[in-house]
Amino acid sequence: MTRLIPAYPAAIPQHFTTEVMIYRGFWMVSWFKREFGLREQQRAERLGVSVESLFEELIEQVPAGSMGLMLQPYWSPGVREPGLDAKGAIIGFGDVHTRAHIYRAILEGLAYGLRQGKEHIEKRSGVTIERLRVSGGGSQSDAILQLTADIFGLPVERPHTIETSGLGAAIACMVGVGLQPDFTTAVQSMTRTAHVFLPNQHNHALYNQLYTQVYCKMYKRLQPLYQSIRRITGYPK
């Protein structure tokens, strides 16, 4: 067991699942929808589509890097990583910024946080991560997956289904009842990649500078202010 990396047992015997968590990460998309997405909610009702699908337009309106708007996604009290005093932050505001910039900055901040987790795993495990597979609701967005590929500088694969947790349970059941001979065969026959997003090298170079020179330094610089906020207001407990 590697210290500070939980060893969650995997379905496959003698294998383990490493997890990095951004607490309530994509909840921030729901928060943005509630606080700033009335326009899209009204349009979505008229068109009979999801609100999130209309948010694609907001992402496309803004260039990579959100014109310097940087977000730190520690918006929920009780975050153990990087620390219990962590709070959310958005820095770099200027008169050019709109709610579209805020939305893209949310997605970029989440991806920066995940990249930091990925580098933590690599450092602790000694294993290099060479590609990403993204599932769940956010994986339905081409713009989000392209943004993720650009920030990580790695190919991002979208599986043929977004419900990969359910698919994993189905694989385990198929092996367990003997309808598949083993996990290797089951995975090969029951999974496939639907689409691959390759990083835009120009965007990756820009994101790499913002990540290393700004994002990775934000918490250390802001931590004393977070502690003062907590001492003065009592939030979060």
Sequence and secondary structure as in RCSB ss.txt:
>XXXX:A:sequence
MTRLIPAYPAAIPQHFTTEVMIYRGFWMVSWFKREFGLREQQRAERLGVSVESLFEELIEQVPAGSMGLMLQPYW
SPGVREPGLDAKGAIIGFGDVHTRAHIYRAILEGLAYGLRQGKEHIEKRSGVTIERLRVSGGGSQSDAILQLTAD
IFGLPVERPHTIETSGLGAAIACMVGVGLQPDFTTAVQSMTRTAHVFLPNQHNHALYNQLYTQVYCKMYKRLQPL
YQSIRRITGYPK
>XXXX:A:secstr
  TTS  EE SSTT EE     TTTTHHHHHHHHHH HHHHHHHHHHTS HHHHHHHHHHHS TTGGG EEE   
STT  SS TT   EEE   TT  HHHHHHHHHHHHHHHHHHHHHHHHHHH      EE  SGGGG HHHHHHHHH
HHTS EEEES S HHHHHHHHHHHHHTTSSSSHHHHHHHH  EEEEE   HHHHHHHHHHIIIIIHHHHHHHHHH
HHHHHHHH    
